Amino acid sequence: MNPTEMVVAIVAIVMFASVMRAKYGYGRRRDHALADPKDQAENLRLREEVKDLKERLKVLERITVEKENTLSREIEDLRDR
């Protein structure tokens, strides 16, 4: 089999596999509406938890930056004396 025939064969196999996947729906996650309600509830709970954690992280970052700035100002004030 020469290289051209091999490339044509590979392309044909991939196209056939794509058609079969589309026909039978393998590898697709488009049925979110049909998902288990228990899974949907868990997903919503986890999203809320991540949202809360992100908010807490923002607060901690702000506190840390404020402390660093305060410390820098105090050091500069001591140097000026």
PyMOL commands that set and color helices and strands:
alter all, ss='L'
color gray80, all
select helices_A, chain A and resi 3-24+32-34+37-80
alter helices_A, ss='H'
color red, helices_A
deselect
rebuild
show_as cartoon
